[in-house]
Amino acid sequence: MTVDKWASWLLIRRDGDNQAMRDRIAPELADLRDNVLDRADLHPDDTLLDVGTGTGLIGFGALDRLGPRGRVIFSDISQDLLAECRRTAAGDDRCDFVRASADDLAGVADASVDVVTTRSVLMYLDRKDVAFAEFRRVLRPGGRLSIFEPINRFLVEHRPGDMFGLGPSPVQELLSKVLDQFKRGSDERTMLDFDERDLLRWAVDAGFAAVELDYRAQLDVPAQPMADWATLKNTAPNPLAPTYGEAIEAALTPGEQARLDDYMTARVAAGAPTRRTMATAFLRAEMPGG
């Protein structure tokens, strides 16, 4: 089955269509879901709009917390992902589905929802400020906004050449070629044109009150060893990027590919440690008038 780039990444390319990789990242995804929903302060009969729902991680998590009169609107730009959510919902009459971009929620009426959630959605938009205005438009007085965004600019500023958390390595020149290929092969402009301060500013400028931001930065923090190298090469870091294997094939000669494969396979087999450098932001805000 052919699906669009958003569905292809979430269903296949994020984890290389490998169950062990899915199991590896599942706890982190569950933690993100719970953090977003905890900040949403759900009430049993709320209507929640999950913008950029993907496979419904946040939305289905919300259904588990809502009562029988609560509702979830699954919204996404991808028709394929909405179809996936419909299959998962299996006829649950508390679910609605709207195809829309975060910066144009035309299918959602003014002041019609109690909660808006997003996870890693704004990073793909040119008009992030317009998305905040849309969130405000659809929320009722007293409604809550709860979002999560990775702050990718932090990694680029602090560890611009570090792939896979390896730090300096004997194959650094090969990885640099691969990284250059990624820059040529995908448009990461919107992922890098903001930071946590912009999120705060957009929320305030849109008219939200009680704005809270929880920001966390990690620089060279010990992390779990890499996953199986063959599987990792079948994954892509985001929906707009090639897989690591595709970038490697485009950037390196056959001999260089073999050298990189040998090094990375040996490193995985040895359980060599990696280090994580990243920054994340959770933002919560309220509509005035509640």
Secondary structure, 3 states (H helix, E strand, C coil): CCCCHHHHHHHHHCCCCCHHHHHHHHHHHHHHHHHHHHHHCCCCCCEEEEECCCCCHHHHHHHHHCCCCCEEEEEECCHHHHHHHHHHHCCCCCEEEEECECCECCCCCCCCEEEEEEECCHHHCCCHHHHHHHHHHHEEEEEEEEEEEECHHHHHHHCCCCCCCCCCCCCHHHHHHHHHHHHHHCCCHHHHCCCHHHHHHHHHHCCCEEEEEEEEEEEEEEECCCCCHHHHCCCCCCCCCCCHHHHHHHHCCHHHHHHHHHHHHHHHHCCCCEEEEEEEEEEEEECCCC
